[in-house]
Amino acid sequence: MILGLSLGHRTLREADHWLDTQVRPLGGPDLVTCTHLVSTPFPHVALSVAATETKRFAGLPATPPELRAAAARAAGEHTARRSGRAVWYPGADRLVGTLTVGELLAAGAIERVVVLGGASAAPETPVHTRDFVRPQWQAGELVLVTMPHHRGGLAPFEVPDPTPCCADH
C-alpha cells in the first residue's frame, strides 16, 4: 500500500528530516519513503510512504485540500516505480562507509548502480557512501546514480550537505 502526502515542505532536507522523525519510527522492515519534487500549486516536496500496512500511519497529518493533487501524484509515481527519491528503504541502515557495488546491491532494496553518464559499475568497484545513499525509482527499479570519487571508486551523486546555489554571493 502506498500513501501520498504533501505538507508543503520547501526543501529536500526539510522533507528528509520530517520523514526520518515522523514516519520512520512508525514503519517496519518493509518501509519505503520517497520524496517527489512537484511544481503545483507551488514548488515543494511531496512525499510517498509504502508499507504492507498503512494503518500504522493513521496519526500522520492530513494533506491540505490544495495539496491533494501533489500527494496523489507522488503516490502514483511511487506505485508505478517511475520516479521518487528514496530516503528510507530496506537495507538503508547498512549502507555506511565504503562498500563494493556488489555489497551495496546485496544489502537491500537498491537494484542497480549506474555511473553518471551511463557507464556500468563492476561489482568489485568501491562506493564511498558518505553514509548518505538516496537511490531513485527509474523504469521500475530502485537505481543509485553515482559519480567518480576523488579517492578512486564511486560515490553517490547526491551529496549529504550540498552548497546552496549562489552561497558565496
C-alpha positions as CSV (number, residue, x, y, z in Angstrom):
1,M,0.0,0.0,0.0
2,I,1.3,3.4,-0.9
3,L,0.3,6.7,0.8
4,G,0.9,10.1,-0.8
5,L,1.4,13.1,1.5
6,S,2.0,16.7,0.7
7,L,2.6,19.1,3.5
8,G,4.3,21.9,1.7
9,H,8.0,21.1,2.6
10,R,10.1,23.6,0.7
11,T,13.4,21.7,0.6
12,L,14.6,18.1,0.4
13,R,16.5,18.5,3.7
14,E,13.2,19.6,5.4
15,A,11.3,16.7,3.9
16,D,14.0,14.1,4.7
17,H,14.0,15.3,8.3
18,W,10.2,15.1,8.6
19,L,10.2,11.5,7.1
20,D,13.0,10.5,9.5
21,T,11.4,11.8,12.6
22,Q,7.7,11.4,11.9
23,V,7.4,8.3,9.6
24,R,10.4,6.1,10.1
25,P,9.6,5.4,13.7
26,L,6.2,4.1,12.7
27,G,7.5,1.8,9.9
28,G,8.7,-1.8,9.8
29,P,11.3,-3.6,7.8
30,D,9.3,-3.1,4.6
31,L,9.0,0.7,4.9
32,V,10.0,2.8,1.8
33,T,9.7,6.6,2.0
34,C,10.3,8.8,-1.0
35,T,10.4,12.5,-1.9
36,H,9.0,13.9,-5.1
37,L,9.7,17.4,-6.5
38,V,6.4,18.9,-7.6
39,S,5.5,22.3,-9.1
40,T,1.8,22.8,-8.3
41,P,0.2,24.6,-6.7
42,F,3.7,25.9,-5.9
43,P,7.2,24.3,-5.9
44,H,7.6,21.9,-3.0
45,V,8.4,18.4,-2.0
46,A,5.6,15.9,-1.8
47,L,6.1,12.5,-0.1
48,S,5.2,8.9,-0.6
49,V,5.2,6.2,2.0
50,A,5.0,2.5,1.2
51,A,4.4,-0.4,3.6
52,T,2.3,-3.5,3.8
53,E,0.1,-2.0,6.4
54,T,-0.5,1.8,6.2
55,K,-3.0,1.8,9.1
56,R,0.1,2.4,11.4
57,F,0.3,5.9,9.7
58,A,-3.2,6.9,10.6
59,G,-1.9,9.5,13.0
60,L,0.1,11.5,10.4
61,P,-1.2,14.9,9.4
62,A,-3.7,15.1,6.6
63,T,-2.7,16.6,3.3
64,P,-4.4,20.1,3.0
65,P,-7.0,20.2,0.2
66,E,-4.9,22.5,-2.0
67,L,-2.0,19.9,-2.0
68,R,-4.0,16.7,-2.5
69,A,-3.2,16.6,-6.3
70,A,0.5,16.7,-5.4
71,A,0.1,13.9,-2.9
72,A,-1.8,11.8,-5.4
73,R,0.9,12.4,-8.0
74,A,3.6,11.3,-5.5
75,A,1.7,8.1,-4.7
76,G,1.1,7.4,-8.3
77,E,4.7,7.8,-9.3
78,H,5.9,5.6,-6.4
79,T,3.2,3.0,-7.2
80,A,4.4,2.9,-10.9
81,R,8.0,2.9,-9.7
82,R,8.6,5.7,-12.2
83,S,10.1,8.4,-10.0
84,G,10.8,9.3,-6.5
85,R,13.9,9.7,-4.4
86,A,14.1,7.0,-1.7
87,V,15.0,8.3,1.7
88,W,14.4,5.2,3.8
89,Y,14.2,1.7,2.3
90,P,15.1,-1.9,3.3
91,G,18.9,-2.1,3.8
92,A,19.4,1.7,4.0
93,D,20.9,1.4,7.5
94,R,23.6,-1.0,6.2
95,L,24.9,1.5,3.5
96,V,27.6,3.2,5.6
97,G,31.3,3.6,5.0
98,T,32.8,2.1,1.8
99,L,31.2,-0.9,0.2
100,T,31.7,-2.6,-3.1
101,V,28.9,-2.3,-5.7
102,G,28.2,-6.0,-5.1
103,E,27.9,-5.5,-1.3
104,L,25.7,-2.4,-1.8
105,L,23.3,-4.4,-4.1
106,A,23.2,-7.3,-1.7
107,A,22.5,-5.1,1.3
108,G,18.9,-4.3,0.4
109,A,16.5,-2.7,-2.0
110,I,18.8,-1.0,-4.5
111,E,18.6,-3.0,-7.7
112,R,21.1,-1.2,-9.9
113,V,24.1,1.1,-9.7
114,V,24.9,3.4,-12.6
115,V,27.7,5.9,-13.2
116,L,26.6,9.4,-14.2
117,G,26.8,9.4,-18.0
118,G,25.6,5.8,-18.3
119,A,28.6,3.7,-17.7
120,S,28.2,0.4,-15.8
121,A,30.0,-0.2,-12.5
122,A,31.8,-3.5,-11.9
123,P,30.7,-5.4,-8.7
124,E,34.2,-5.0,-7.1
125,T,34.2,-1.2,-7.6
126,P,34.3,0.6,-4.2
127,V,31.4,3.0,-3.4
128,H,32.2,5.7,-0.8
129,T,28.7,6.1,0.7
130,R,29.4,9.1,2.9
131,D,26.6,7.5,5.0
132,F,24.1,9.1,2.6
133,V,22.6,7.0,-0.1
134,R,19.5,8.3,-2.0
135,P,18.5,6.0,-4.9
136,Q,15.7,6.9,-7.3
137,W,12.9,5.0,-8.9
138,Q,13.7,4.7,-12.7
139,A,11.8,2.5,-15.1
140,G,10.6,0.1,-12.3
141,E,14.0,-0.2,-10.5
142,L,15.5,1.5,-7.5
143,V,18.7,2.9,-9.0
144,L,21.6,4.6,-7.3
145,V,23.3,7.1,-9.6
146,T,27.0,7.5,-8.8
147,M,30.0,9.6,-9.9
148,P,33.7,9.1,-9.7
149,H,35.2,9.7,-6.3
150,H,38.4,11.6,-5.7
151,R,39.9,8.7,-3.8
152,G,39.0,6.2,-6.5
153,G,35.9,4.2,-7.0
154,L,32.5,5.9,-6.9
155,A,30.3,7.9,-4.6
156,P,26.5,8.6,-4.7
157,F,25.8,11.6,-7.0
158,E,23.7,13.4,-4.3
159,V,25.9,14.7,-1.6
160,P,24.8,14.9,2.1
161,D,25.4,18.6,2.6
162,P,25.2,20.4,-0.8
163,T,26.4,24.0,-1.0
164,P,23.3,26.1,-1.7
165,C,23.2,27.7,-5.1
166,C,24.9,31.2,-5.1
167,A,26.1,30.6,-1.5
168,D,29.0,32.9,-2.0
169,H,27.1,35.8,-3.4
